[in-house]
């Protein structure tokens, strides 16, 4: 029998079929639902707006608390909405969107965010290059905001919160030992999750920075790698 009681899992590049698509892997969803049916909490930890994450978890049949806005917000039916961040970054988002308008576009999810805001890199530009430009500017002018890049979007986040802070909050409130928790991700923005879980899992096509801090690096990319790991839990192999 597996020792894993909760799986914290990212969405984009992890539950999706690849890092360049929004299509969910329905075979993986079915297996994760099977895990939930066996009493293992499946907990989404995402940079998406919280309504997106709550909707995903609810309609996919996942049973754990969900985290949105890169750790700023946690929601669980038993707890309601938990706000872990202190100050919104909207003022920085407005500034960056205007200052770097040749390089970034707004996203529809920003209408539904409270603390963390996201910007899409315009086609034709290297995402990491634009991220570094934005990060240099923000970190030179706003001490209370940090910048991340998920491969999907540039994120403007309040300092003091991240995905790891949310994971620790969930574990403490649920009374689950970190050794009984697994974290699964694909990007450097998932590194903070791994500081609070015993099983640190990276998909095969994950950022190298994430792979370096994980004790399991899956052979297959994105959802196909996660599918293998989920089956390992069901089989009691981890």
Phi, psi and omega in degrees: 000138182289147175275353185286123178256338181212139177242116174269124188224135175286171179255290185294123180083000184235304173273338178280164185290344178193181180270003181236024182213156174260002183287124177285147175273107187289333175294317177296317179304318180297319180288321177296323176295324177296319176301313180300321179295336178271003176098002175275128178286129174252114191238112179286133175234109192222163172266357177294161174300146187301319178301326178295315184291317178299316180298316178302307184299318183294313185279339177273348177088023177277155193239001183259172172302154179240149180238133177235172178053043175057033176105356181290328186227140174235141176225138174211138183306324183285338185251335190080204182273130177243122180259112183267340180272159180258310186237134177293157178253020185301320181298325179287319177303315180297317179297310183295319180300322179282316185292326183246032185297340177283344186246336185230157176238156174291163174234148183298332183294339181298338177291346185239018179257155180247313186245314186255140181236154186231150179227138178269138176283133181293148179300142180099350180248147176285123185300317182292325177295314180295319177303314181296322177298312181295316182297317179300317181293310184297314184290342176274342187239343183225104184287341185264009183229139173240163186237137177228162178224122185265353189094340176256322184203161171269132185245133177255110192240143174295138174292148178099347175230150175198182182299326180294321177300317180293318179299315179298319178301314181297313181299314181297317184289329180271351179071033180257133178289139178305330179293345179260011183242146175238144174238135183232128181207181183227343187235169179300336179288352177264359182302319184296330176303318190291345179286350188235009181231153180283320178259112184252111193239129176243138175289163187298332181255025181288162173301144182299325180300326178285316181304324183296334183258002183261148175262356171225120173246115185288151181288322187264157182279155170041230189297330181292325175291317179297325178300316177298317182293318179299321178292327176298320178295314181300322181278355180076020182279346177226000000 
